[in-house]
């Protein structure tokens, strides 16, 4: 399931994968690095198990492998997919790797015959996703959220 | 799995259900009634199978049962759910039944410990969802769509 891309960071190689075995502690470390609020590992485990697609990005140096990026998607396996939890280790940002991660994710969803790929973008990443071809509020469609009181 | 509510239309009773056995032809008929584009039944079947929650609304008159509303949600079973395909038969609209259908759907998702309930609303139903407590673009979060070329 490992696939090499032309993206490189220093002398190391960068790999993308859809393998479903993700070390929860390594993923938590990655999310910590971007300052996300901690989530119960039990719930993270359940969320990964019930995601349609898990995409991980790895730096490989010699025989050492390090999780440096991640994204996942929920889906009905037919029409729609929604991408969540896109994260790239800050030390590996601004090298085009986030873009490569997303392109890989889109390709995998397209290969699964999913036509409608959606996500909810924080204000500071709207432009990032726009450059990848995501449209904001197409035809006036609005993303809406319901939170408990 | 059938649950009665206080909502009534004429002399008939209205039931809500999360039963997963939905007649695909009856659902297609319902979607036809609101003018949706036909979708391949094979894909609809797959989408229903891989949805986290199916909610159906039924009119019961005597021993006859009729599908008059539907909604479904994809989810990671832990953090997020996204509601799709909300439909109410036009003959049963403007009676508060769409609102009842959505409240039932939200309740079921909340009972499953899903905290973040999302959807993508067409412009003409944004106000409907707002009245149900859905917020548009909270904290500047934007719904974004990627379509194939």
Interface residues (C-beta under 8 A of the other chain):
Chain A: X39 X43 X44 X46 X47 X48 X49 X50 X51 X52 X72 X74 X75 X76 X77 X78 X79 X80 X82 X84 X106 X110 X115 X116 X117 X118 X119 X120 X121 X122 X123 X126 X129 X130 X132 X133 X134 X135 X136 X137 X138 X139 X140 X141 X142 X143 X144 X145 X146 X147 X148
Chain B: X39 X43 X44 X46 X47 X48 X49 X50 X51 X52 X72 X74 X75 X76 X77 X78 X79 X80 X82 X84 X106 X110 X115 X116 X117 X118 X119 X120 X121 X122 X123 X126 X129 X130 X132 X133 X134 X135 X136 X137 X138 X139 X140 X141 X142 X143 X144 X145 X146 X147 X148
